[in-house]
């Protein structure tokens, strides 16, 4: 049995090589459990291993292949609905963004929405809920509670 690599570097992230492929891939920012399971099935087919094989047991060339599948999932048969940027606003492509690419894209989207003065953009800029949730009681993020406080002097 080959030696297990404890740390595997994929897409700029250090992943735990002692965990199964699908679970270890969730350590990449922009890769969730469902997407990671789809990628691990493709990798398992290519290298003839089980989906639950440890990430560190895969050969070195698997790292580059996994990164390629994550960056170009449509090319490898992952459905369009699974990518995190389907039908991009600027290019019209179906892309899957990870790491700093994802962070910069989200900043650009928020900036564009705020500049066109959309309701969603204004709510995002204020740090409020965007999708119609109630905000009276529950979702307070480090804000002073105003609801239910008595005015001083009464």
N, C-alpha and C positions, 0 to 999 in steps of 0.2 A: 504494500500500500504506500502511495506517495505521501510525502510530508505535506501537512496542511499549512498554508500561509495564513497567519493570524490577521494580517491587515492587507487588504486588497484595495488598490487605488483605481477608482472608476469615476470618470467625469469630474475630476477634481475633488472627490470626496474619499476619505479613508473609511472603508467598510469592514465590518467584522467578518473575517473569513471562516469563523467557526459556526456561523449560522447558515440555514438553508438559503439557496440562491434567491428565492422569491422574497424572503424576509430581509435579507441583507440589502437588497436593492432599494428597499424603502428608506434607507439612510441617505439616498440622493434627493436633494431638494427638487421637488417637481415630479417625483415618482411615488405614486400611491400603491396600495396593496393590489388592487385589480390590475393596474398597468404592469406591476412587477411580476405578477403571476403569468401574464401574457408573454412578457419578455423571457421569463424563466422556461416556459414551454418551448419557445423557439431555440433557446440556448441548449436545452436538454436534447432536443431533436438533432441539432447540429453536431454536438459532441458525444452523443450516445450515452447520456447519463440520466439518472432519475431527477425529477424536479426537486426533490428534497435533498439532493446532494449538497454538501457544504460548499460555499463559494470558494473557500481556500483550496479545495481539492481539484478545482478546474485548472487546466494548463494555462500558462502565461498568455498565450494567444487568444484565450477566451475573453480576457479583459478588454482588448480592443474591439472584439466582435460585439460584446455586450454594450459598450459605449456607442458603437455604430447603430445597433438596434434601437437604443434609447433615443438617439438623435434623429433617426429616420425610420420611425415605426411603420409608416404606410408602406414603405418599400418591402418590408418583411411580413406583410399580411395582417398587421394589427389594424382593427377597424378605425374609421375616421372619428367615431364618437369617443374613442378612448384617449385621444390626444388632448393636451391641455390648452391648445390654441388653434381650434378648428376654424377655418376660413378667416385667416388673419385680416384685420381691417385694412392694413396698408398694402399687403401683397396678394391677399386672396388665397394663400396656400394653407394647407393643413400642416401645422408644425407642432412639435413637442419640445418645449423649452425646459432646461434644467439649470440649476445653479444661478450664477450671476446673470445669465441671459434672461431667466425668468424674472428676477428681481427688477432689472432695468426695463423689461417689457411692461411689468405691472405699473412702475412709476410713470412710464410714457402714456399708458392707457388712462391712468388717473388724471394726469396733467391734461390730456386731450379732452376728457369729459368735463373737467373744470373750466377749461378755456371756452368750450362751446356753451357753458352755463346750463348743462343738463341737470335735471333734478338729482340724478344719481351722482354726478360729479360734485355737486354742492354738498350732498350728504356725506360723501367719502371725505371731502376736505374738512368737514366739521367733525369727523370721527363718529358719525351717527349711523344707525342701521339703514340699509339701503333697500331691502326687499320687503318692506311693508310690515315688519315686526313692530310690536308695541314697545315703547321705550319708557313707559311710566315707572316701572318698578325694577325689572331684572337687569338689563344690560348696562350697568354703570361701570365704566372702565376708569378708575382713579379719578372720579369726579365727585364733587361735593353734592350730597343729597339735598335737594330743595323740596322734594315732595314730603309733605307731612311735618315740616318744621314750623313751629310757631314763631311768629314775629316777636321780636324783643319788645318788652314794655306792655304786653297784653296778657 
